[in-house]
Amino acid sequence: MNCEVPSGKGALRRSRHDRIEKIAEILTATKQCALKHHIIQKCHLSNESFDQYIHQLLQYGLLNAYPAIDLRHVAGPKTRHRMIYQTSRKGQQFLMIYDPLMQLLTAEAKHNDQSQQIQV
């Protein structure tokens, strides 16, 4: 069995569990629509992480993106186009599965902790 830690460009920076948790966090933050900076703030993401997660979520169909014109800048020559992100139906289904699963795992972890304390 190969137990080497991946390194280099393709290395995993976060565990699979952390990535799935962050995906659920982003989908929760975008249930009612959100702009990039709101998602970054609410989910504690860097710009680079945001771009990576959003690309994957859009690719998997878990998130929808819609163009939004920033009306504060319409009069000027540089009308800014921003994206509004919203959890898709598929993303909502993901959350419907994810939330009970996390509750189940949390309950199991608490049960195991209590069992270990009793044995001590």
VODRENLUM-495068 format. One record per atom (N, C-alpha, C): residue in three letters; x negated, y negated, z. Coordinates in steps of 0.1 Angstrom, whole numbers, padded with zeros to 4 digits, always signed. Last residue first. Layout:
N
ALAXYZ ...
% end
This chain:
120
VAL+0127-0040+0304 VAL+0115-0044+0311 VAL+0116-0042+0325 GLN+0152-0033+0294 GLN+0142-0022+0295 GLN+0130-0027+0303 ILE+0165-0058+0293 ILE+0170-0048+0302 ILE+0159-0037+0304 GLN+0151-0070+0272 GLN+0150-0076+0285 GLN+0154-0066+0296 GLN+0159-0055+0250 GLN+0145-0054+0254 GLN+0143-0060+0268 SER+0186-0062+0249 SER+0183-0048+0252 SER+0168-0047+0256 GLN+0184-0089+0243 GLN+0190-0085+0256 GLN+0186-0071+0259 ASP+0174-0087+0217 ASP+0166-0094+0228 ASP+0171-0090+0241 ASN+0195-0073+0204 ASN+0182-0067+0205 ASN+0173-0073+0216 HIS+0214-0093+0205 HIS+0217-0080+0211 HIS+0203-0073+0214 LYS+0202-0113+0190 LYS+0205-0116+0204 LYS+0207-0103+0212 ALA+0202-0100+0165 ALA+0189-0104+0171 ALA+0191-0107+0186 GLU+0229-0098+0160 GLU+0221-0085+0162 GLU+0208-0089+0169 ALA+0237-0124+0158 ALA+0243-0116+0169 ALA+0234-0104+0171 THR+0222-0131+0135 THR+0219-0138+0148 THR+0225-0130+0159 LEU+0234-0114+0116 LEU+0220-0112+0120 LEU+0216-0119+0133 LEU+0260-0125+0116 LEU+0258-0111+0119 LEU+0243-0109+0124 GLN+0254-0151+0108 GLN+0260-0149+0121 GLN+0258-0135+0125 MET+0244-0145+0082 MET+0235-0151+0092 MET+0241-0150+0106 LEU+0268-0135+0071 LEU+0256-0127+0072 LEU+0246-0132+0082 PRO+0285-0157+0071 PRO+0288-0145+0079 PRO+0276-0136+0081 ASP+0269-0174+0052 ASP+0273-0178+0066 ASP+0276-0166+0075 TYR+0267-0160+0027 TYR+0255-0163+0035 TYR+0259-0166+0050 ILE+0292-0158+0015 ILE+0285-0146+0019 ILE+0274-0149+0029 MET+0298-0185+0012 MET+0308-0176+0018 MET+0302-0163+0023 LEU+0276-0193-0003 LEU+0277-0198+0011 LEU+0287-0189+0019 PHE+0281-0180-0028 PHE+0269-0177-0020 PHE+0270-0181-0006 GLN+0305-0194-0034 GLN+0306-0180-0031 GLN+0293-0175-0024 GLN+0294-0219-0039 GLN+0303-0218-0028 GLN+0305-0203-0024 GLY+0279-0213-0062 GLY+0272-0217-0050 GLY+0281-0216-0037 LYS+0300-0207-0079 LYS+0291-0197-0076 LYS+0283-0200-0063 ARG+0310-0233-0080 ARG+0319-0222-0075 ARG+0310-0211-0071 SER+0283-0256-0070 SER+0292-0249-0080 SER+0301-0239-0073 THR+0277-0285-0053 THR+0277-0271-0052 THR+0287-0265-0062 GLN+0263-0312-0070 GLN+0275-0307-0063 GLN+0274-0291-0064 TYR+0246-0343-0075 TYR+0245-0328-0074 TYR+0257-0323-0066 ILE+0241-0368-0098 ILE+0248-0364-0086 ILE+0249-0349-0086 MET+0213-0386-0110 MET+0221-0374-0110 MET+0228-0373-0097 ARG+0211-0418-0126 ARG+0208-0409-0116 ARG+0217-0397-0117 HIS+0198-0443-0146 HIS+0207-0431-0146 HIS+0202-0422-0135 ARG+0197-0478-0146 ARG+0192-0465-0140 ARG+0203-0454-0141 THR+0190-0500-0171 THR+0201-0493-0164 THR+0196-0480-0159 LYS+0172-0523-0176 LYS+0168-0510-0172 LYS+0180-0503-0164 PRO+0182-0548-0181 PRO+0178-0540-0193 PRO+0175-0526-0189 GLY+0210-0554-0159 GLY+0196-0556-0163 GLY+0193-0546-0175 ALA+0236-0547-0153 ALA+0234-0560-0160 ALA+0219-0561-0165 VAL+0234-0523-0139 VAL+0240-0523-0152 VAL+0236-0536-0160 HIS+0226-0519-0113 HIS+0215-0523-0123 HIS+0221-0523-0137 ARG+0247-0511-0098 ARG+0239-0523-0093 ARG+0229-0528-0103 LEU+0256-0487-0108 LEU+0262-0500-0113 LEU+0255-0512-0108 ASP+0240-0461-0119 ASP+0239-0470-0108 ASP+0244-0484-0112 ILE+0258-0435-0132 ILE+0251-0448-0135 ILE+0252-0456-0123 ALA+0251-0401-0132 ALA+0258-0412-0125 ALA+0251-0425-0128 PRO+0255-0368-0145 PRO+0249-0381-0145 PRO+0258-0392-0138 TYR+0256-0339-0124 TYR+0263-0348-0133 TYR+0256-0362-0133 ALA+0250-0305-0119 ALA+0244-0319-0119 ALA+0252-0327-0129 ASN+0257-0278-0097 ASN+0260-0286-0109 ASN+0254-0299-0107 LEU+0244-0247-0085 LEU+0246-0261-0084 LEU+0249-0267-0097 LEU+0241-0221-0092 LEU+0246-0224-0079 LEU+0249-0238-0076 GLY+0229-0213-0116 GLY+0243-0217-0116 GLY+0249-0219-0102 TYR+0203-0208-0118 TYR+0211-0197-0113 TYR+0226-0200-0113 GLN+0194-0234-0126 GLN+0192-0222-0134 GLN+0201-0211-0131 LEU+0200-0249-0103 LEU+0207-0252-0116 LEU+0206-0240-0125 LEU+0183-0237-0085 LEU+0197-0237-0082 LEU+0205-0240-0095 GLN+0158-0243-0097 GLN+0162-0229-0096 GLN+0177-0229-0093 HIS+0158-0271-0097 HIS+0156-0264-0109 HIS+0161-0250-0108 ILE+0160-0276-0069 ILE+0171-0280-0078 ILE+0170-0273-0091 TYR+0135-0265-0060 TYR+0147-0259-0056 TYR+0159-0263-0065 GLN+0117-0283-0074 GLN+0116-0268-0075 GLN+0129-0262-0072 ASP+0124-0309-0065 ASP+0124-0305-0079 ASP+0124-0290-0082 PHE+0120-0306-0037 PHE+0133-0308-0042 PHE+0134-0304-0057 SER+0092-0302-0037 SER+0101-0291-0032 SER+0115-0293-0038 GLU+0085-0328-0046 GLU+0081-0316-0053 GLU+0089-0304-0049 ASN+0095-0345-0026 ASN+0100-0346-0040 ASN+0097-0334-0048 SER+0102-0325+0003 SER+0094-0334-0004 SER+0100-0335-0018 LEU+0130-0323+0026 LEU+0123-0318+0014 LEU+0113-0329+0009 HIS+0152-0322+0045 HIS+0138-0324+0049 HIS+0129-0318+0038 CYS+0178-0324+0040 CYS+0172-0310+0040 CYS+0157-0311+0043 LYS+0184-0351+0041 LYS+0192-0341+0049 LYS+0185-0328+0050 GLN+0165-0362+0023 GLN+0166-0366+0037 GLN+0173-0355+0046 ILE+0172-0349-0001 ILE+0158-0349+0004 ILE+0158-0352+0019 ILE+0198-0356-0004 ILE+0195-0342-0003 ILE+0181-0341+0004 HIS+0196-0384-0008 HIS+0204-0378+0004 HIS+0200-0364+0006 HIS+0181-0385-0031 HIS+0175-0390-0018 HIS+0183-0385-0006 LYS+0199-0374-0050 LYS+0186-0368-0047 LYS+0181-0372-0033 LEU+0233-0374-0039 LEU+0222-0379-0047 LEU+0209-0373-0042 ALA+0261-0352-0038 ALA+0250-0359-0031 ALA+0240-0363-0042 CYS+0292-0335-0031 CYS+0283-0343-0040 CYS+0273-0351-0032 GLN+0301-0319-0011 GLN+0309-0330-0014 GLN+0302-0340-0024 LYS+0280-0299-0010 LYS+0294-0295-0011 LYS+0303-0307-0016 THR+0254-0304-0006 THR+0259-0308-0018 THR+0274-0304-0020 ALA+0246-0292+0018 ALA+0245-0307+0017 ALA+0252-0312+0004 THR+0249-0265+0011 THR+0258-0271+0021 THR+0258-0286+0020 LEU+0228-0262-0006 LEU+0242-0260-0011 LEU+0252-0266-0001 ILE+0207-0267+0011 ILE+0209-0276+0000 ILE+0223-0275-0005 GLU+0210-0245+0029 GLU+0210-0259+0034 GLU+0213-0269+0023 ALA+0206-0224+0011 ALA+0219-0225+0018 ALA+0221-0240+0023 ILE+0179-0229+0005 ILE+0189-0229-0005 ILE+0203-0231+0001 LYS+0168-0224+0030 LYS+0167-0238+0025 LYS+0177-0239+0013 GLU+0173-0197+0033 GLU+0179-0206+0043 GLU+0179-0220+0037 ILE+0157-0188+0012 ILE+0172-0185+0012 ILE+0179-0195+0021 ARG+0132-0195+0022 ARG+0137-0201+0010 ARG+0152-0199+0008 ASP+0130-0180+0046 ASP+0130-0195+0047 ASP+0135-0201+0034 HIS+0130-0154+0035 HIS+0141-0158+0044 HIS+0142-0173+0045 ARG+0106-0154+0021 ARG+0119-0153+0013 ARG+0131-0158+0022 SER+0084-0179+0033 SER+0089-0166+0032 SER+0102-0166+0025 ARG+0065-0201+0012 ARG+0075-0199+0023 ARG+0079-0184+0022 ARG+0048-0200-0009 ARG+0045-0209+0002 ARG+0054-0207+0014 LEU+0034-0175-0028 LEU+0046-0179-0021 LEU+0043-0188-0009 ALA+0014-0182-0056 ALA+0015-0178-0042 ALA+0028-0183-0036 GLY+0006-0189-0081 GLY+0019-0182-0080 GLY+0022-0178-0065 LYS-0019-0201-0079 LYS-0007-0209-0084 LYS+0006-0202-0081 GLY-0033-0186-0049 GLY-0033-0192-0062 GLY-0020-0199-0066 SER-0022-0155-0033 SER-0029-0168-0033 SER-0029-0174-0047 PRO-0006-0132-0011 PRO-0007-0138-0024 PRO-0014-0152-0023 VAL-0024-0111+0009 VAL-0016-0123+0009 VAL-0018-0129-0004 GLU-0023-0075+0006 GLU-0030-0088+0004 GLU-0020-0099+0004 CYS-0016-0049+0009 CYS-0011-0059+0019 CYS-0018-0072+0018 ASN-0006-0022-0008 ASN-0014-0034-0010 ASN-0008-0045+0000 MET-0009+0012+0000 MET+0000+0000+0000 MET-0009-0012+0000 
% end
